Amino acid sequence: MVVALLVINVPYAVHQWQLHRVGSDGISVTATVVSTDVTGDDVVVSFKLPASVDPDQKVRTARVDAKHGAAAAASGALTPASGLLSIDA
């Protein structure tokens, strides 16, 4: 019985710990916006991370809401507070 409870609950606990680490660890950076494309109610923002964290300067995409997409297009920057809905690494 105890083994079954461990088998069921340990993966969930590890998952929750990883979510906590993603939210609290890491480096906050401002990305340079390469382009923006409106798709329905959202905006797909193409961006590059700073060379200090991504030496290859790969172009990445993120989906944000219209308000934050317009702000990213106007400022040319994507910040951690940019209302990210999803990101394509």
N, C-alpha and C positions, 0 to 999 in steps of 0.2 A: 504494500500500500504506500509506504513512504517513497519507494523508488518511483512509483507511478506519479506521485505528486511532484517529485523532483524533475522527472522527465518532462512533465507538462509545464512547470513553472519556471525552470531555469532559463530556457530560451527566451521567454517573455521578459524575465528580469534582465538578461543580457541586452536584449533589444532596447529596453527602456534606458539602460545605462548608456548605450551608444547614442541614443537620441539626446540624452543630457549632454554628453561630450560634444556632439556636433553643435549644440546651441551655446556651449560655454567655452570651448577651446577654439584655437585657431587665431587667425590674424584678420582684422577688418581692413579691407583695402577698397579703394575707389577704382573702378574699371573705366576704360575709355570706350565710349559708344562708337561703333563703326557704322551701324545703320539701324533703322527702325522700320517695321512693317506692321500695319494695322491688319489684324485678323479677327473679324467679328467685334466683340466687346473688349478684346485684349490687344496688346501690342507685343510683337516679338522683337526683342532688342538683341542685336549682334554686338558683341563687345570683346575687348582684349583686357586681360589682367595685366598689372604692372610686371615688368621684366624681373623684378626682385622675387616674385612668387611664381612666375611662369616664363622661364627663359626662352621657350619656343614661341611665345606670343601667338598661340593658337586662337583663332576666332571662335568664340563660344556663343550660345544663344540662351536667352531667358525669356519667359513669358511673364508680362506684368499687366496690371490693369491700365485702362486708358489714361487715367490721371497721371500715374507714375511714368507711363510711356512718353507722354507729352513732356514731362519734366526732364526725362533722360535725353530726349531729342533736343530740347532747348539748351540744356546745360552741357551736353556731350559727356556726361558722367553717369555711372551706375554705382550707387552706394548700397551698403547693407540695409538701409532704410528705404529702398526703392520699391517696396511692395511686391517682391518676387512671388509669383504664383508657382512657377516651376523653372528648372534650369536644365539645360542639356550640356553636360560636361563633355 
